[in-house]
Amino acid sequence: MLYFLGIFQTIGVHTLLGLSAYVLLLTGQLSLGQVGFFAIGAYVSGILTVLFSWHIFAALAVGALVAGFFAFLIGFPALRVKGLMLVVATIAFSEIVRLFFFNLSWRVEVNGFDVGPDSTQGFREIRYFAANGWEQTHVVALIWSFVILVMFLLWWLDRVRAGAVLRAVGEDDLAAQSSGVNLTMVKVAAMTAGGVIAGIGGGLFAHSTTYVDHHTFTILLATFAVSYPILGGHKNVFGTLLAVIFIQGFVIEGLRFMGDYRNIVFGLLIILAMNLRPQGLVDGHFISDIKKKLGGKPKKDSADA
């Protein structure tokens, strides 16, 4: 039972990480910087609960805001570059964050013990849940409460004008700008929102695993973050969840007996999936089929009208 609860925790945290990249993909921005915001949320919230005895909700909120603040700052220079240059720039940011925490040593005495980030030894004492009597089921419920909340907000966003603006920028930013859309505001807002979501995921990750270090926030995790919404498709927010379940539930956990060969299988399955469903697991046809089965009428594309 504990094993499956652990899988649910992992899927929930990675879904938040994937959703943070999903927001950016709506505006046509491919960023590998989400892992940097994830790390900021993890360390900031962990420091607040361990060193300053903050409540978990307050610590998660501040961690998310700090991550969002750095995403806001990164958003402006990121507007000057596109495509591969944006990918390289965001990778550089993530590496700067990772190396900062690699060198961070902030140990204080709490209840007779030295606690806090310890440079290369990582941050080992993030035991808020155990110290306050939380069961693993409570932790899973907390993580999935945030997942459901974020997914609902993004689902709702897709149904209001703001969501249409995001997609318009992603499809053709020049056409959107000629229609009066402020590209700077939209792209920076998307970057900031993605940072906040990643910060929440990082805080939940740190407290559920009780230990983080610079090895946690590698380029592999950044690759996972963008793989989820790309594989799941950005026609619908639920595609990201399905992609996380597929990758983390099937490839990573289901093929654990294969050891490191799972990485090869992961790459091959991504290639296969993208060839069979280039628009993602949840594409327009998938959504239309679901609506038909539920008795609804799918919307016609403008080309069919």
C-alpha positions, 0 to 999 in steps of 0.5 A, spaced: 500 500 500 505 504 501 508 503 495 502 505 491 501 511 495 509 513 493 507 512 486 501 517 487 505 522 490 510 522 484 505 522 479 502 528 483 508 532 483 510 531 476 503 533 474 504 540 477 511 540 474 508 538 467 503 543 468 508 549 469 511 547 462 504 546 459 502 554 461 508 556 457 507 551 451 500 555 450 504 561 448 509 557 444 515 558 449 519 551 450 523 552 456 527 547 460 527 552 466 522 549 470 526 545 474 530 551 476 523 554 479 522 547 482 528 547 486 527 554 488 520 552 491 523 546 494 529 549 498 525 556 500 519 552 503 524 547 506 528 552 509 522 556 512 519 549 515 525 547 518 529 553 520 523 557 522 518 552 524 513 555 519 506 552 517 506 548 511 501 552 507 505 558 509 511 555 507 509 553 500 505 559 498 512 563 499 516 558 496 511 559 490 511 566 490 519 566 490 519 561 484 514 566 481 518 572 482 524 569 479 520 566 473 517 574 472 524 576 472 527 571 467 520 572 463 523 579 460 530 577 457 527 571 455 522 575 450 528 577 446 530 570 444 526 564 441 526 557 439 533 553 441 536 560 444 530 560 449 531 553 450 539 554 451 537 560 456 533 557 460 537 551 461 543 556 463 538 559 468 536 552 471 544 550 472 545 557 475 540 555 480 542 548 481 549 550 482 547 556 487 544 550 492 550 546 491 554 551 494 549 553 499 550 552 506 546 554 512 546 550 518 542 553 524 541 549 531 534 547 532 532 543 538 539 541 539 541 539 532 544 542 526 539 543 521 539 546 514 542 546 507 549 543 507 552 544 500 554 538 497 551 534 503 544 536 500 538 538 505 536 532 509 531 534 515 525 536 511 521 532 516 515 537 517 509 531 515 512 526 520 514 531 525 506 533 525 503 526 525 501 526 518 500 520 515 502 518 508 495 518 505 494 525 508 500 527 504 497 524 498 491 528 499 494 534 500 498 533 493 492 531 489 488 537 492 493 542 489 493 538 482 486 538 482 486 545 484 491 547 478 488 543 473 481 546 474 484 553 474 487 551 467 481 548 465 477 554 466 482 559 463 481 555 457 474 557 457 475 564 458 478 570 453 485 569 457 486 562 455 484 564 447 489 570 448 494 565 450 493 560 444 493 566 439 500 568 441 502 561 441 499 559 434 501 566 431 504 571 435 505 577 430 498 576 428 496 576 435 500 583 436 497 586 430 490 584 433 492 589 439 495 583 444 500 585 448 506 580 447 510 582 453 505 582 458 502 575 456 508 571 455 511 574 462 504 572 465 505 565 462 512 565 465 510 567 472 504 562 472 509 557 470 514 559 475 508 559 481 506 552 479 513 549 479 514 552 485 508 549 489 510 542 486 518 543 488 515 545 495 511 538 495 516 534 493 521 536 498 517 535 504 514 528 501 521 526 500 524 529 506 531 530 502 533 534 496 540 536 493 543 538 487 543 532 483 535 532 484 534 538 479 538 535 473 537 536 466 533 529 466 528 532 470 527 538 466 526 534 460 521 530 463 517 537 465 517 539 457 515 531 455 509 531 459 505 537 455 508 535 449 506 528 449 500 529 452 498 535 447 496 542 449 489 541 446 487 539 453 490 540 460 488 533 462 493 530 456 499 532 461 496 528 467 495 522 462 502 523 459 505 523 467 501 517 468 504 513 462 511 515 463 512 515 471 507 509 472 508 505 466 515 507 463 519 508 470 515 504 475 512 498 471 519 497 467 523 498 473 526 491 472 530 493 466 534 498 470 537 503 466 535 500 460 528 504 461 531 510 459 532 507 452 525 505 452 523 511 454 526 515 448 523 509 443 516 510 446 516 517 446 518 517 438 513 512 437 508 516 440 509 522 437 509 519 430 502 515 432 499 521 435 503 527 433 498 532 436 499 528 443 495 523 446 489 528 447 488 531 441 482 534 437 480 527 435 480 524 442 476 530 445 471 530 439 470 522 440 469 523 448 464 529 447 460 524 442 460 519 447 458 524 452 452 526 448 455 533 446 457 536 439 464 537 438 466 544 435 467 545 428 474 547 426 474 554 422 477 550 416 470 545 416 465 551 417 
